[in-house]
Amino acid sequence: MKHKCYALLFAVFCMLQAIAQRPSATVEMADTLRSNGKIYVVVAVILTIFTGIILYLVRLDRKLSRIEKDSINP
């Protein structure tokens, strides 16, 4: 489980590095959402979705590990 967490953190840092290197261009939609205060709603929804996906994958991994363990040692 530790290796998966390290791999996830590495992927996140790589993604942040790639985003930081993009040229700074103005995005009108983001500016509009930011000025109306709706950008926080967008960020909250995205974080909720990603959290749900991560929790689902962790739960699925635990179930599969349990099934594999039971099939090896009946």
C-alpha positions in Angstrom: 0.0 0.0 0.0 2.9 2.4 0.7 4.3 2.0 -2.8 0.9 2.9 -4.3 0.8 6.1 -2.1 4.3 7.0 -3.2 3.4 6.4 -6.8 0.3 8.6 -6.5 2.2 11.4 -4.8 4.9 11.2 -7.6 2.2 11.4 -10.3 0.6 14.4 -8.6 4.0 16.3 -8.3 4.8 15.5 -11.9 1.4 16.8 -13.0 1.9 20.0 -10.9 5.3 20.5 -12.5 3.8 20.2 -16.0 1.1 22.6 -15.2 3.5 25.1 -13.7 5.6 25.2 -16.9 2.7 26.1 -19.2 2.8 29.7 -20.6 0.6 32.0 -18.7 -2.4 32.7 -21.0 -5.6 34.3 -19.8 -8.6 32.0 -19.8 -11.8 34.0 -20.0 -14.0 31.3 -18.6 -11.8 30.9 -15.5 -11.7 34.6 -15.0 -15.4 34.8 -15.2 -15.9 31.9 -12.7 -13.3 33.4 -10.4 -14.9 36.9 -10.4 -18.3 35.4 -9.7 -16.9 33.1 -6.9 -18.1 30.0 -8.7 -14.6 28.6 -9.2 -14.8 27.3 -5.7 -17.8 25.2 -6.6 -16.1 23.8 -9.6 -13.0 22.9 -7.5 -15.2 21.3 -4.8 -17.0 19.2 -7.3 -13.8 18.0 -9.0 -12.2 17.2 -5.6 -15.4 15.3 -4.6 -15.3 13.2 -7.8 -11.6 12.4 -7.5 -12.0 11.5 -3.8 -14.8 9.2 -4.6 -12.8 7.5 -7.4 -9.8 7.0 -5.1 -12.0 5.6 -2.3 -13.7 3.3 -4.7 -10.3 2.0 -6.1 -8.9 1.5 -2.6 -12.1 -0.5 -1.5 -11.9 -2.5 -4.7 -8.3 -3.3 -4.2 -9.0 -4.5 -0.6 -11.8 -6.7 -1.9 -9.7 -8.2 -4.6 -6.8 -8.8 -2.2 -9.2 -10.6 0.1 -10.6 -12.7 -2.8 -7.1 -13.6 -4.0 -6.1 -14.6 -0.4 -9.1 -16.8 0.0 -8.6 -18.5 -3.4 -5.0 -19.3 -2.6 -5.7 -20.6 0.9 -9.2 -22.2 0.8 
